[in-house]
Amino acid sequence: MKTFDIHKVRADFPLLKREVNGKPLVYLDNGATTQKPQSVIDAIIHYYSDMNSNVHRGVHYLSQISTDAFEVTRRKVKDFINAAEEVEVIITKGTTDSINLVAQCYGKAFIGEGDEIIISAMEHHSNIVPWQMLCDEKGCVLKVIPMDERGMLDMEAYAKLFSDRTKIVSVTYVSNALGTINPVEEIISVAHKHDVPVLLDAAQAVQHIAVDVQKLDVDFLVFSGHKMYAPTGVGVLYGKAKWLNAMPPYQGGGDMIKDVSFEKTTYNELPFKFEAGTPNIEAGICLAAAIDYINEIGIDNIKAYEDELLAYATAKLGEIEGVRIVGTADKKSSVLSFVVDGVHPYDIGVILDKQGIAVRTGHHCAQPIMDQFEIPGTVRASLAMYNTKEDVDAFIAGLERALNMLR
Ligand SMILES: Cc1ncc(COP(=O)(O)O)c(C=O)c1O
C-alpha cells in the first residue's frame, strides 16, 4: 500500500504557497472548488503549447492527438468509477450540466403528467431546480425525502414515498452543506425493488470516497472536474447504456449527429449523442491528469487522511463556546458547517479572510436546508487532501479572534 506523505502532497499545489492579506493562505473552501496540482497545470500548458486543436473532426495530426487525449480521459473516467463500458461516460460541463441533461432527456423519454420524482431535503439547487423545471413543463410532481435534525435522511419515510407513478430518484451522495454521507446502497436497492432508476449527485463524493458504479448498481452518477483537482468547465455523466440508449438527446449540433438533411437528422451513437458542440477540450483532457493524481495518492489513503482531519477539526470546533455544528450525521465527509449564537456567518467569513483563511459562508446553494434549520446560512470549512492539522489550528485560532471581535 502506498503511504500518504502530506508534505509531498502540499508541495504539489503551487497556489498553497501564496499569501492572502499578508498571511499564509489557509484554503478551506474545497467544497466550492479545489486547487490544482502542478501535474494538472502542466497538462493545461502542454495542451495549449503542443496540441491545441478541435476534437472528433479533423484528419490532421493535431486534431488526431487531441482527440486521442480526450478519449484517454473517457477511458480513465471509466476505470476511475469502474463503469462497464466507455460509452457510458458522457463528458459534460459539470454536475449541473449533467443533471440538467438527465432531467431533460430521461424526462422526455419516461416522465409524463402526474408522474413522480423523488429527491431529498438536502439537495444542492442543481439537483432541485432541473427537476422543478421538468415538473413545470410536464405536470409531474416532486417528492422530498425528509431529514432529521442531525442531517440524516429518514429512510422509513423514503420507502413510503414510492408509488406506481415514481419514475426516478435523484439524491446527493454527500451533502455539500452538511457533509452527510447518505446510505446510497440502501437508497438504490429500495428504488430498484420498485424498478425505479437512481441518479447520484457525486459532486462531493468522488474526490473523497472510492466510487464503483457497478458495485453500487447506480443508474446515473454525476460529478464536476473542478472539485476533484481538474480544471473548471468539465464534468461527467455516467449512465447505464440501457438508459442512455433509450433517451433522446436534448441539445442539437455538431458531434451528436450521424446524418443531417433538411428533411431528417439521425443521431450519433453513444457517447457522442449527448455531446453536442465543441467541448471544453483542454479541461476534458486535463481531467485525466487529475484522475492520475488521485490514483497516484490512492483514494483510500485520501479518505483515511481526510477522515482523521475531519475528526480533529470537529473536536476542536466543538470546544469553542457558542458554536453549533450543523450536520452531525454518523457518517460524514470533509465538510464542517457551523453557526455561532448571535453572530452572522458572513461577518465571520470576512474576518477569517482578513487572516488569510478562506471559508465559504451563506446557504451553499442549498436554501431548503437552511430553511429547515431556521438559519440564514452557515460558515463552511471544507477539507481536501492537502489540508493539515496546522490549517485547522490556524482556522480555529482565526475563528476565536473573529468571535472576540464580534461578540
Ligand atoms: C452536491 C453538489 N451538487 C452539485 C453541485 C454543482 O456543481 P457545479 O457547479 O460544478 O455544476 C455542487 C457544487 O457545489 C455540489 O456541491
Ligand as a Chemical Component Dictionary entry (heavy atoms), coordinates in Angstrom:
data_LIG
# 
_chem_comp.id                   LIG 
_chem_comp.type                 NON-POLYMER 
_chem_comp.pdbx_formal_charge   0 
_chem_comp.three_letter_code    LIG 
# 
loop_
_chem_comp_atom.comp_id 
_chem_comp_atom.atom_id 
_chem_comp_atom.alt_atom_id 
_chem_comp_atom.type_symbol 
_chem_comp_atom.charge 
_chem_comp_atom.model_Cartn_x 
_chem_comp_atom.model_Cartn_y 
_chem_comp_atom.model_Cartn_z 
_chem_comp_atom.pdbx_ordinal 
LIG C1 C1 C 0 -23.554 18.377 -4.119  1  
LIG C2 C2 C 0 -23.383 19.323 -5.260  2  
LIG N1 N1 N 0 -24.129 19.170 -6.355  3  
LIG C3 C3 C 0 -23.989 19.966 -7.414  4  
LIG C4 C4 C 0 -23.078 20.992 -7.433  5  
LIG C5 C5 C 0 -22.940 21.838 -8.652  6  
LIG O1 O1 O 0 -21.694 21.653 -9.222  7  
LIG P1 P1 P 0 -21.205 22.535 -10.461 8  
LIG O2 O2 O 0 -21.420 23.965 -10.063 9  
LIG O3 O3 O 0 -19.778 22.173 -10.622 10 
LIG O4 O4 O 0 -22.042 22.154 -11.627 11 
LIG C6 C6 C 0 -22.301 21.209 -6.309  12 
LIG C7 C7 C 0 -21.353 22.338 -6.236  13 
LIG O5 O5 O 0 -21.069 22.873 -5.189  14 
LIG C8 C8 C 0 -22.435 20.340 -5.200  15 
LIG O6 O6 O 0 -21.690 20.506 -4.107  16 
# 
loop_
_chem_comp_bond.comp_id 
_chem_comp_bond.atom_id_1 
_chem_comp_bond.atom_id_2 
_chem_comp_bond.value_order 
_chem_comp_bond.pdbx_ordinal 
LIG C1 C2 SING 1  
LIG C2 N1 SING 2  
LIG C2 C8 DOUB 3  
LIG N1 C3 DOUB 4  
LIG C3 C4 SING 5  
LIG C4 C5 SING 6  
LIG C4 C6 DOUB 7  
LIG C5 O1 SING 8  
LIG O1 P1 SING 9  
LIG P1 O2 DOUB 10 
LIG P1 O3 SING 11 
LIG P1 O4 SING 12 
LIG C6 C7 SING 13 
LIG C6 C8 SING 14 
LIG C7 O5 DOUB 15 
LIG C8 O6 SING 16 
# 
